Amino acid sequence: MHEEIGIRAEDLHGDLIFIGMNFQKYDDDKRNFHDREYASIYTQRLKPSGIPLLCPKEDEVERLIFISKNSIAIFIANGKWRPALKATLPIYMNWFTHNRTLIFEDLF
């Protein structure tokens, strides 16, 4: 977390919660780029004091967005996702559907 987005465990409300794993495959033949990796998916609430610490590493993170639980459906309907998000979002949403109060309680 620290290497890619600038936060540490103490910036979270508790231990990371493991959601699942996904194998990601991305090919860009025009650039001769081929990527294969397993993605471990975790979640947890960020303390308000952690927000100013967010500093995404440019070559690892395209952007960070904050989205309310009420806007998730709109975000999903938009459907313009990068390959990594497209691969992991369904796994997260399945978990979220059954556990939403753990993460969003008193957050928004």
N, C-alpha and C positions, 0 to 999 in steps of 0.2 A: 504494500500500500504506500509506504513512504517513498520508495523508488519511483513509482509511477504517478502518484497523485499528491504526495507530500504530507500524508497524515499517518499517525501512529495509532497503536491499539488504545492508548489512553485518550484519544480524541473521539472514541466511540462510547456508546452507552453500555456496552457489555462485550462479551466475547463474540467473535464472528460466528454466524450461524451458517453451517454448510447446507446448501440447497441441492447440489448435484454436480455431475460432470457431463461434459459434452466433448465429442471429438469434432474439431473444426478443420475443414479442408478448404483452401482457397487457392485458385489458380488464375494467374494473369499471364497468358501465353505471349501477349504482345511485349511484355516487359521481361519475359522468361523468369517469372516469379512464381514459386510454388511453396505453399506453407501448409504444414500439417502439425496440429498440436491439440493436446487435451486441455480443456478449460475447466478449472474448478470454480464453481459459482458459490459465492458467499454473500451474505447480507448482514446489515446491522445499521442502527440509527447513528447518525453523526451528531455529536454535541454541537450546539450553536458556536461554541468557542473554536471548533475545528474548521468552520467555514472559511475564515480568513487564511488558514494554513493550506487550503487547496491550491496546488500548483502542478497542473498536469505536465508530465514530461512530453515535450513536443513530438518526439519520434515514437512514442508509445501510446499516447492518448490523443484522439482527434479533438474531443471536446467533452466537457462535463455539463450536464443539465440537471436542474432540479425540477421534479414534476410531482404535482399533488396526486393523491389517490383518485381524485375526481377527474383528473385529466389523462389518466393512463389509457382509457379506451380511445380517446381522440388521438393520442400519440401512436397507438397501435394501428389505428385505421389509416393514418398517414402513410405508413408502410415504407418510408424511405430510410432504410436502416443500412448500416455498414454490415458486412458479412459476420463479424464477431457478435454483434448485437442480435442479428437475425437468428443466429444459432442458439444463443443463450436465453433470449427473452421468453420463448415459450416455456422453458424449464422454470424460469423465475415466476412467470405468471401462474403456472400450475401450483407452485408452492405458495405464492401470494394469495391465491383464491382460498386456500385452506388455513392460512396463518396470518392474515393481514393485521390483526390487532397487535401482534408482537412488534411490528416495525412502525406502523403509522399512528399508534396511540399517542396523542398529544403532540404530534409532530407538526401538523399544519393548522 
